[in-house]
Amino acid sequence: MCKMKIRNIKDLGAYLRARRSELRMDQATLAGKARTSRKWLIEVENGKPGAELGLVLRTLRALDVAVDLSADVPASKPAKVLKPKAGKAAATKPAKRSRRAPRRHDPTEDIDEVLHALKKAVTRR
């Protein structure tokens, strides 16, 4: 199998499924080899967020896959800083409350943070 860029958990799940199929391995066999449950493997292959990194790495090892961390992915842009509007109206009007639901946590950010930390740890050695 050729190199593949994995940018989120769905990409990782698709890769695991493709590699397992390439090796003609069923889910139960891979789960046993990686010392995980078949249910966990099904969830990861379907892109379920929150997969434990240690189990993911163990599963990749069971598939004879090496992890190569490279710096060709641009860092995410920093958040914009909003400045308060100057003038009389800004000081006298109360801010409107948003009725939108709070932003949900994006699990792909966790993967990016973990990969970044792993890369830093590897380069320090």
Secondary structure by P-SEA (a helix, b strand, c coil): ccbbbbccaaaaaaaaaaaaaaacccaaaaaaaacccaaaaaaaaaccccccaaaaaaaaaaacbbbbbbcccccccccbbbbcccccccccccbbbbccccccccaaaaaaaaaaaaaaaaaac
